[in-house]
Amino acid sequence: MKQRILFVSHPQKQCGVHEFGKAVSDTLQSSTQYDFIYTECGSMKELQDAIHTHEPAAILYNYHISTLPWLTEKIIHTKYRPLNRHLDLPQVGIMHEVTQEKADAADDSLFDYHIAADPTLLLKNPLVFKTGRLVPPYNNPFAAPATPTIGSFGFATPNKGFEEIVKAVQHEFEEAIIRFNIPSADFGDKDGNNAAKLVAVCKSIITKPGISLVATHDFLDKQGVLDFLARNTINVFLYQDTNNRGISSTTDYGLAVDRPMAVSDSIMFRHLHAVTPSVVYGKTTLKNIIANGTLGIAALKKEWDAPNLVWDYERIVTAVLKTAAQKKIAEAQISAYKKIARKVRTLLGIKSKQFTWLRNTKSATEDVLSVDASQSYQPIVIPANVSLNRILDNSARELYRPAIAKLTELVPLTMAKKIPEANVQQAFVFDTVYKIAKEYSHPKILCVGSYEDTAAMSLKRMGFEVDDIDPVLNYFLQDYFNKPSVVKNSYDIVFSTSVIEHDPDDESFMKCIEGLLSPQGKAVITCDYKDGWKPGEPKPVEDARFYTMKDLSGRLPAYIPQCRLVDTPQWECEHPDFNYLGKYQYTFATFVIQKN
């Protein structure tokens, strides 16, 4: 029997938060792993009744302080225990209006964990999970209109930019139809007065006789919104918010209908600002976006579809339940230890002492230089007697000096934070991947461990498209491998700089890389290396191991029978020349393979 997960939302339906939560809950009904039960609660008593009826293993809250104002403390509080026997369970809040700052500051005072539907978040807070967006499934049955038709929808709340849409259409078109759907809202515009005033302002802006505005105020359900957007030539969202706002859900519908879409540079559309060709109005025009069609956004419809969202929630719930179970065991052990410790302190007359632990939450500084993607790079000429499978020692630092200089030119802020002697790894990866990529007209490239990886950042600056995975950004490699939208055997190049030694399970790490590589695809990997090292001997605490010649020549290849080394390795290293923290003497090795 599947474990039950209660999904709690509020009953007021004419609300963006409600629509978001209902769409997510409806999607989760297809889960094969958990039984997600949707309920709408307007009070703590109604929530208690739902818990008593369904006895869930965990609770998800579609939470906003305006829509669930009565939810002010955890329901596991002792005063609620008489109402229900099943209160010791994990509680997870879905964050709306999330920003990086809010995610970093989230605590467990109300919820044990949080979920944010923001693909741009860095996962620096262990209490915060993130998902992709949810693009509803939709097949557009409507023909494109003969007259340019520019559509948009949303509530009449401040800074929605409906007036800016009218101005943009007037600037670019002599003849066009503008279609707005601006319904009343349960929170903020119940009587629809704001919507009516907004439409009046928009109509007053129109001066060209060939431009007309058609506005409706019906509250449309999901199907109605999709059909409304599907009938337009282009859908446009020109919000004016510049900071401290979450991602808007309007574009989720826009992505669904297979029509061009334009957005502003508002922070609420930050997840779309890197789309190529650009869909940001101001960087380009509405006419250009229409001409490009859905070229830039089509992949996002697949990336953020229903199966991927279900997979996201299943893995999050699994992690939450696993952690909760481990926490109970640990708490029982700690409780037993404390009882013994209290007895010992009492017998010895020792007073209690408080201890704290610190977690490094220093945020990364982003390299924001604008670099011309057309800049050239002269690859390193590798001597005939030097293998790609080698030790990256001082001789390699000298050989790859031009590549290190190029990295410093492209991403100087990030390079400045790195250990100079370790930059030879990124230089080797950058140069090697660059050469391999040039063998393809449009290579599909994956970086494993991409957060602040200067090789990946530099390749992007030079115009290469690189898919990123990293626990700080999104996924561990093993999670990504099982994501529904990931196509196996499809990557021409996979590269990873000094990541594998941190993974406790390097067997699955290598098997995932083999499974992702296309036939004849190549993987470029570097690792911390000290030949002769044995488990239990000193190593940096962040490393699971040092690699040895036996590992690289025998153990790792045994995990990937479909791959082979690209050349004869040169991993001999009698005197490692890299010192870390003044305590650990080792070096770096490369592992370059090709799939058969």
C-alpha positions, 0 to 999 in steps of 0.5 A: 500500500502506498504511503499517504501524503496530505496536500493542504491548500485553501478554499478560495479559488480565484487566487494564483496561489490556489491555482498553483497548488491545485495544478501541482496536486492534480499532477501528483495524482499520477504518482506510482510511489505515493498517494497524494491526497488533496484537501482544502482547509480554512482552519486548524480544526479542519486540518486536524480532521483531515489528518485524523481521516487520512493518517498521512505519513507527511503533510505538504502545505500550499502555503502563503501567509495571506491564504493560510493565516491561521497556520501559525505553528506546527500541528505537532505542538503538544496542545494539538495532540489530544485531537489526533494520535498521528501528529509526529510527522514531517511537514513541508511548506511550498514557498511562494514569492521565493527569492534566494535570500528567503530560501537561504533564511528559511528555518524549521519554526513552522515547517520542517522543510520547504519546497521552492518551484524556482529552477534558479535557486542555489541549494545552500540551505539544507531545509530547502528543496527545489523543483522545476516549474509545471507546464500543463500538458496541452496540444494547441488545436487553433490555427495562428490568427491572420491579424497579429494578436498579442495576448496576456492575462493576470490579476490587476495587481500592481506592476503587471505591465499591461500598459507596457504591452499596449505601448510595445504593440503601438510602437511595432505594429500598425495593425494588431489585436490586443487580448487581455483577460483580467479577472477579479481576485478573491485577494485584493480585487474582489469586486473587479474595480481594479481590473475595470480601471486598468482596462480603461487606462490601457484603452486610453493609450491606444492612438493608432486606428489599426490597434484594438483592445479586447478585454474580458474579466471572466475567471478562467479555469486552467483549460480556459486560460490555455485556450485563451493563450493558444488563440494568440500570435504571441503571449506577452508578460511585461511585469515591472517588478525588479527585486524581492519577488518570486517567479510568476506562474503565468509563463508556465501557461504560456510555455504550454500552448506552443506560441511565441512568448515575450517577457520583461527583464523583471526578476519574476521571469529570471528563469527565462532570461537566459533563453536563446534566442532571447525572449526578453522584450527590450533586448529584442522586439516582439516581431523578432520573437514572433519570427523565432517562434518557439525555438528558444522555449520548446525545450522548457516545455519538456523539461518542466512537464508533469512526469518531471514534476512528479519525479521531483516531488517523489524524490523530495518526499522520499528524502524527507521521510528517510531523514525523519526516520533517521532523526527519530532513531538519532533522537532516541539514541541522544535521549538515552545518552543524555540520561546517562550523561546527566547521571554522570554529571550529577555523580561528578558534580559537573555543570552542563555546558552548551555546544554549538556547531557551525555550517559554512554558508558563505555564498559564491560570488558570481562572475558577471563579466560580459564576454564576446562569445566569438573570442578565439582560443588557441588549443594546447599542442600536446607533445607526441609522447604525452598522454591525455590520461596523465598526472597533472603536476608542475610540468602540466601546469607549465604546458597548460599555462595558456589555458589557465590564462584564458580561464582567468581572462574569461572568468576572473572573479571565480578564478581569483577564489581558486587555489592557483596550483589546482587550476591546472585541472580546470585548464586541462578539462577546458582545453580537452573539452574544447578540442573534442567539441570542435569535432562536432557541429553542435555537441551535446555537453554535460558538466557534472559538478558545474557550480563555480567550475571555471571550465564550464563557465568559460566554455559557456562564455565562448558560446558552447551550450553546456548542461549543468548539474550540481547539488548546489544547483539542482541534482546529484549525478545519480538523481539526474540520470533517473530524471524522466526527461533525461535521454540516455546515450545522448551526450557527446561529451561529459566532463567533471573536474575533481568531483568523483573523489567526493562521491561515496559511490563512485561505481554508480557515478561511473555507470551513470556517465557511461549510460549518458554518453552517446556511442563514441562520446567521450568523458573527461574526468579529473580526480585527487590522486595518490598512488599507494593510498589505502582506506584509513590513511590521511586525506582531506575530510571532504574527500571520500578517497584518493585515487590510485593507479589500481583504481584508474587502471582496474576498478573504474574501468570494470564499472564501465565495460562499454568504455575504454581509455583513449590512450595509454595512461601515464599515471606514475607519480613517485613525488606528488607536488600538491599540498593542501592545507599544509597537511595533505600531499597528493596530486591530480590525475586525469581519466579520459574515456570513450564509449565504444 
